[in-house]
């Protein structure tokens, strides 16, 4: 997978969730098929920390089960960096256990949040493109 496609309303929901959680990191899962996202599952950060996150294990298990039951997979994991750049920290790299899912980091530094996507495999970080698809539905 060289890129990831996210509907605009899901991307906006992810950004809003990251802002709501400030000053702590927030986290979640984007599910779908292939490299296309079709849903967002917001997770509770059990660490409640501004510098790290740990998804609620029970909530994560239930989400993975729901994805499987719906014929979907985890396309990406996301989390926020309230006060640092949208780039994986040393801890993010060390704890990147899902080689087949993208890792999206939303930085809340500055006027507007910045989101970037990466593959993190065996300690190697590779940025990938995010395609944000605007809805063609009338507002």
TILUM-253380 format. One record per residue (C-alpha): residue number from 0; chain; y, x, z; residue in one letter. Coordinates in steps of 0.1 Angstrom, whole numbers, plus 5000, padded with zeros to 4 digits. Layout:
<pts>
<pt pos="NUM" unit="A" Y="Y" X="X" Z="Z" code="a"/>
...
</pts>
This chain:
<pts>
<pt pos="0" unit="A" Y="5000" X="5000" Z="5000" code="x"/>
<pt pos="1" unit="A" Y="5033" X="5016" Z="4989" code="x"/>
<pt pos="2" unit="A" Y="5055" X="4987" Z="4999" code="x"/>
<pt pos="3" unit="A" Y="5057" X="4955" Z="5019" code="x"/>
<pt pos="4" unit="A" Y="5071" X="4921" Z="5009" code="x"/>
<pt pos="5" unit="A" Y="5087" X="4900" Z="5036" code="x"/>
<pt pos="6" unit="A" Y="5103" X="4865" Z="5030" code="x"/>
<pt pos="7" unit="A" Y="5140" X="4865" Z="5040" code="x"/>
<pt pos="8" unit="A" Y="5136" X="4839" Z="5067" code="x"/>
<pt pos="9" unit="A" Y="5108" X="4859" Z="5084" code="x"/>
<pt pos="10" unit="A" Y="5128" X="4891" Z="5082" code="x"/>
<pt pos="11" unit="A" Y="5158" X="4873" Z="5097" code="x"/>
<pt pos="12" unit="A" Y="5136" X="4858" Z="5125" code="x"/>
<pt pos="13" unit="A" Y="5123" X="4893" Z="5133" code="x"/>
<pt pos="14" unit="A" Y="5159" X="4907" Z="5135" code="x"/>
<pt pos="15" unit="A" Y="5170" X="4878" Z="5157" code="x"/>
<pt pos="16" unit="A" Y="5141" X="4884" Z="5180" code="x"/>
<pt pos="17" unit="A" Y="5149" X="4921" Z="5183" code="x"/>
<pt pos="18" unit="A" Y="5185" X="4912" Z="5192" code="x"/>
<pt pos="19" unit="A" Y="5174" X="4886" Z="5218" code="x"/>
<pt pos="20" unit="A" Y="5154" X="4912" Z="5236" code="x"/>
<pt pos="21" unit="A" Y="5182" X="4937" Z="5240" code="x"/>
<pt pos="22" unit="A" Y="5184" X="4960" Z="5260" code="x"/>
<pt pos="23" unit="A" Y="5146" X="4962" Z="5260" code="x"/>
<pt pos="24" unit="A" Y="5123" X="4969" Z="5231" code="x"/>
<pt pos="25" unit="A" Y="5106" X="4939" Z="5216" code="x"/>
<pt pos="26" unit="A" Y="5074" X="4939" Z="5195" code="x"/>
<pt pos="27" unit="A" Y="5054" X="4917" Z="5173" code="x"/>
<pt pos="28" unit="A" Y="5030" X="4913" Z="5144" code="x"/>
<pt pos="29" unit="A" Y="5036" X="4903" Z="5108" code="x"/>
<pt pos="30" unit="A" Y="5006" X="4886" Z="5092" code="x"/>
<pt pos="31" unit="A" Y="4997" X="4878" Z="5056" code="x"/>
<pt pos="32" unit="A" Y="4976" X="4889" Z="5027" code="x"/>
<pt pos="33" unit="A" Y="4976" X="4923" Z="5010" code="x"/>
<pt pos="34" unit="A" Y="5011" X="4936" Z="5013" code="x"/>
<pt pos="35" unit="A" Y="5028" X="4902" Z="5015" code="x"/>
<pt pos="36" unit="A" Y="5039" X="4888" Z="5049" code="x"/>
<pt pos="37" unit="A" Y="5036" X="4850" Z="5055" code="x"/>
<pt pos="38" unit="A" Y="5041" X="4847" Z="5092" code="x"/>
<pt pos="39" unit="A" Y="5055" X="4863" Z="5124" code="x"/>
<pt pos="40" unit="A" Y="5039" X="4865" Z="5158" code="x"/>
<pt pos="41" unit="A" Y="5063" X="4875" Z="5185" code="x"/>
<pt pos="42" unit="A" Y="5046" X="4895" Z="5213" code="x"/>
<pt pos="43" unit="A" Y="5057" X="4900" Z="5249" code="x"/>
<pt pos="44" unit="A" Y="5065" X="4936" Z="5258" code="x"/>
<pt pos="45" unit="A" Y="5046" X="4940" Z="5291" code="x"/>
<pt pos="46" unit="A" Y="5065" X="4972" Z="5297" code="x"/>
<pt pos="47" unit="A" Y="5099" X="4955" Z="5296" code="x"/>
<pt pos="48" unit="A" Y="5115" X="4988" Z="5288" code="x"/>
<pt pos="49" unit="A" Y="5144" X="5000" Z="5267" code="x"/>
<pt pos="50" unit="A" Y="5124" X="5030" Z="5255" code="x"/>
<pt pos="51" unit="A" Y="5088" X="5018" Z="5250" code="x"/>
<pt pos="52" unit="A" Y="5066" X="4988" Z="5244" code="x"/>
<pt pos="53" unit="A" Y="5031" X="4976" Z="5249" code="x"/>
<pt pos="54" unit="A" Y="5021" X="4943" Z="5234" code="x"/>
<pt pos="55" unit="A" Y="5006" X="4919" Z="5259" code="x"/>
<pt pos="56" unit="A" Y="4968" X="4926" Z="5253" code="x"/>
<pt pos="57" unit="A" Y="4957" X="4889" Z="5257" code="x"/>
<pt pos="58" unit="A" Y="4985" X="4877" Z="5234" code="x"/>
<pt pos="59" unit="A" Y="4976" X="4904" Z="5209" code="x"/>
<pt pos="60" unit="A" Y="4939" X="4894" Z="5210" code="x"/>
<pt pos="61" unit="A" Y="4947" X="4857" Z="5205" code="x"/>
<pt pos="62" unit="A" Y="4970" X="4866" Z="5175" code="x"/>
<pt pos="63" unit="A" Y="4944" X="4888" Z="5159" code="x"/>
<pt pos="64" unit="A" Y="4918" X="4860" Z="5163" code="x"/>
<pt pos="65" unit="A" Y="4943" X="4834" Z="5148" code="x"/>
<pt pos="66" unit="A" Y="4950" X="4857" Z="5118" code="x"/>
<pt pos="67" unit="A" Y="4913" X="4861" Z="5112" code="x"/>
<pt pos="68" unit="A" Y="4906" X="4823" Z="5115" code="x"/>
<pt pos="69" unit="A" Y="4934" X="4816" Z="5090" code="x"/>
<pt pos="70" unit="A" Y="4921" X="4842" Z="5065" code="x"/>
<pt pos="71" unit="A" Y="4950" X="4865" Z="5071" code="x"/>
<pt pos="72" unit="A" Y="4954" X="4901" Z="5082" code="x"/>
<pt pos="73" unit="A" Y="4979" X="4922" Z="5101" code="x"/>
<pt pos="74" unit="A" Y="5003" X="4934" Z="5074" code="x"/>
<pt pos="75" unit="A" Y="5027" X="4951" Z="5098" code="x"/>
<pt pos="76" unit="A" Y="5036" X="4957" Z="5135" code="x"/>
<pt pos="77" unit="A" Y="5072" X="4957" Z="5144" code="x"/>
<pt pos="78" unit="A" Y="5093" X="4968" Z="5173" code="x"/>
<pt pos="79" unit="A" Y="5129" X="4975" Z="5181" code="x"/>
<pt pos="80" unit="A" Y="5147" X="5006" Z="5191" code="x"/>
<pt pos="81" unit="A" Y="5177" X="4993" Z="5211" code="x"/>
<pt pos="82" unit="A" Y="5196" X="5026" Z="5213" code="x"/>
<pt pos="83" unit="A" Y="5180" X="5049" Z="5188" code="x"/>
<pt pos="84" unit="A" Y="5174" X="5052" Z="5150" code="x"/>
<pt pos="85" unit="A" Y="5149" X="5032" Z="5130" code="x"/>
<pt pos="86" unit="A" Y="5124" X="5061" Z="5129" code="x"/>
<pt pos="87" unit="A" Y="5092" X="5065" Z="5148" code="x"/>
<pt pos="88" unit="A" Y="5095" X="5083" Z="5181" code="x"/>
<pt pos="89" unit="A" Y="5069" X="5109" Z="5192" code="x"/>
<pt pos="90" unit="A" Y="5054" X="5081" Z="5213" code="x"/>
<pt pos="91" unit="A" Y="5053" X="5057" Z="5184" code="x"/>
<pt pos="92" unit="A" Y="5034" X="5082" Z="5163" code="x"/>
<pt pos="93" unit="A" Y="5010" X="5091" Z="5191" code="x"/>
<pt pos="94" unit="A" Y="5002" X="5054" Z="5197" code="x"/>
<pt pos="95" unit="A" Y="4999" X="5043" Z="5160" code="x"/>
<pt pos="96" unit="A" Y="4963" X="5031" Z="5160" code="x"/>
<pt pos="97" unit="A" Y="4964" X="5008" Z="5130" code="x"/>
<pt pos="98" unit="A" Y="4962" X="5030" Z="5098" code="x"/>
<pt pos="99" unit="A" Y="4961" X="5000" Z="5075" code="x"/>
<pt pos="100" unit="A" Y="4992" X="4983" Z="5087" code="x"/>
<pt pos="101" unit="A" Y="5028" X="4992" Z="5082" code="x"/>
<pt pos="102" unit="A" Y="5050" X="5000" Z="5112" code="x"/>
<pt pos="103" unit="A" Y="5085" X="4984" Z="5110" code="x"/>
<pt pos="104" unit="A" Y="5112" X="4997" Z="5134" code="x"/>
<pt pos="105" unit="A" Y="5144" X="4978" Z="5139" code="x"/>
<pt pos="106" unit="A" Y="5173" X="4999" Z="5152" code="x"/>
<pt pos="107" unit="A" Y="5200" X="4980" Z="5170" code="x"/>
<pt pos="108" unit="A" Y="5225" X="5009" Z="5170" code="x"/>
<pt pos="109" unit="A" Y="5257" X="5001" Z="5152" code="x"/>
<pt pos="110" unit="A" Y="5273" X="4968" Z="5140" code="x"/>
<pt pos="111" unit="A" Y="5243" X="4956" Z="5120" code="x"/>
<pt pos="112" unit="A" Y="5206" X="4962" Z="5127" code="x"/>
<pt pos="113" unit="A" Y="5187" X="4986" Z="5104" code="x"/>
<pt pos="114" unit="A" Y="5150" X="4981" Z="5096" code="x"/>
<pt pos="115" unit="A" Y="5127" X="5006" Z="5080" code="x"/>
<pt pos="116" unit="A" Y="5090" X="5006" Z="5074" code="x"/>
<pt pos="117" unit="A" Y="5065" X="5034" Z="5077" code="x"/>
<pt pos="118" unit="A" Y="5028" X="5042" Z="5075" code="x"/>
<pt pos="119" unit="A" Y="5017" X="5064" Z="5103" code="x"/>
<pt pos="120" unit="A" Y="4983" X="5080" Z="5097" code="x"/>
<pt pos="121" unit="A" Y="4969" X="5109" Z="5117" code="x"/>
<pt pos="122" unit="A" Y="5004" X="5119" Z="5130" code="x"/>
<pt pos="123" unit="A" Y="5020" X="5118" Z="5095" code="x"/>
<pt pos="124" unit="A" Y="5049" X="5095" Z="5090" code="x"/>
<pt pos="125" unit="A" Y="5056" X="5082" Z="5055" code="x"/>
<pt pos="126" unit="A" Y="5084" X="5057" Z="5048" code="x"/>
<pt pos="127" unit="A" Y="5076" X="5028" Z="5025" code="x"/>
<pt pos="128" unit="A" Y="5098" X="5003" Z="5008" code="x"/>
<pt pos="129" unit="A" Y="5105" X="4968" Z="5022" code="x"/>
<pt pos="130" unit="A" Y="5111" X="4941" Z="4997" code="x"/>
<pt pos="131" unit="A" Y="5130" X="4912" Z="5014" code="x"/>
<pt pos="132" unit="A" Y="5126" X="4881" Z="4993" code="x"/>
<pt pos="133" unit="A" Y="5152" X="4855" Z="4995" code="x"/>
<pt pos="134" unit="A" Y="5141" X="4819" Z="4995" code="x"/>
<pt pos="135" unit="A" Y="5149" X="4798" Z="4964" code="x"/>
<pt pos="136" unit="A" Y="5151" X="4767" Z="4985" code="x"/>
<pt pos="137" unit="A" Y="5184" X="4749" Z="4987" code="x"/>
<pt pos="138" unit="A" Y="5201" X="4753" Z="5021" code="x"/>
</pts>
